[in-house]
């Protein structure tokens, strides 16, 4: 039940720095307990339009089911609102053609799902809901200049707003959701806070994205998400290529590459790069398609984390989202981690209330486990690419990576291991789920030195109808019922209800 303050308690006020997805969700959580002011540097668009403060929105974004379920709990009905606005709810692995580091993933019946659309649409639907909540106000074209208070307690912020310079905005709680460009660490240190450790792992990844007109009939058919992933085991640059069907009859294609193998903004090089990754499928699908945008390139893709939870941060403050940790976009975890972290904060606030002493520090500690899981997964992979810099793996990481590789190999041929893989990748379960006794036994039994490859797909499991609508050559195996094996029901996987909520 929602925590309610005594009738005589004074009204509470919270400030959220940043109006992107994590800031909006933070405002929705806090609105149960206080009036909320969101301070945003940009002018926020009314609909799904790009904005200057979110340049990474130009690249493909998938909200995994772990994150979608968290957002749905915070904003009931949001999934229907996304699909009504043009987003697609895609079943996993049914609507996914993916070449993982260990091979093609079979297309079983639904085990998890993802929301497939542009980041602009995703944010705009959430923004429309949150700014309409009672007690939520947005100050646009406003910029926070510093935190007000002391090393013991934050009491508000100083901001330049549209009508006033250095305006004092008092608050019982300040949440930093300002993203990759967050200045909160410096603000806290200026108040005398020490011990704010930072870690960074940089594979040198560069992303390049272009939007294309999808083939006629592809969206009606339900054309799958297609991706060819890099292989961190190989001593070569990591390169990947992805197509995500998005609203308005478009395909959003993102290429990525680490040092020594990066994509560029050259439009003539886009499709050749896509053809040159581990499998040419994405490039073949894009060949002949009409481009609708220029190539957008982003180079700031390092994993970076500030360990706020280990420091004695002031009461009345916590950070969330990219302000705490940024992840390489190869792993697609940022939005999901932020949503699940704020669901943990909501549980804390409902139990103890906004006025509880130390609630900001407790919120930061509640966020930490969600961040740690994603951090360990992303950095243990990214540090393996040539030229990667940053924190080296822990001594036991090699043993764990070897086991995870066996699980990933098993996922290409064994349905229960496909389900286990997706539980972790979509952040419905922590990767520690992968070493539970039941999963461990399946991995060891199914993944002997040669057994993992028995029955593996030799080519992309596109159906005949998908190949036809995409204009691909019909020769060779096509998946459904053919030499690659059936695309159909599976056994021994976690049951799901009709809307994909795990029971």
Buried (B, 14 or more C-beta within 10 A) or exposed (E): EEBEBEEEEEEBBBBBBBBBBBBBBBBBBBBBBBBBBBBBBBEBEEEBEBBEBBBBBBBBBBBBBBBBBBBBBBBEEBBEBBBEBBBBBBBBBBBBBBBBBBBBBBBBBBBBBBBBBBBBBBBBBBBBBBBEBEBBEBBBEBBBBBBBBEBEEBBBBBBBBEEEEEBEBEBBBBBBBBBBEBBBBEBBBEBEBEEBEEBBBBBBBBBBBBBBBBBEEBBEBBBBBBBBBBBBEEEBBBBBBBBBBBBBBBBBBBBBBBBEBBBBEEEEBBBEBBBBBBBBBBBBBBBEBEBBEEBBBBEBBBBBBBBBBEBEBBBBBBBBBBBBBBBBBBBBBBBBBBBBBBBBBBEBBBEBBBBBEEBBBBBBBBBBEBBBBBBBBBBBBBBBBBEBBBBEBEEEBEEBBEBBBBBBBBBBBBBBBBBBBBBBBBBBBBBEEBEEEEBBEBBEEBBEEEBBBEEBBEBBBBBEBBBBBBEBEEEEBBBBEBEBBBBEEBEEBBEBEEEBEBE
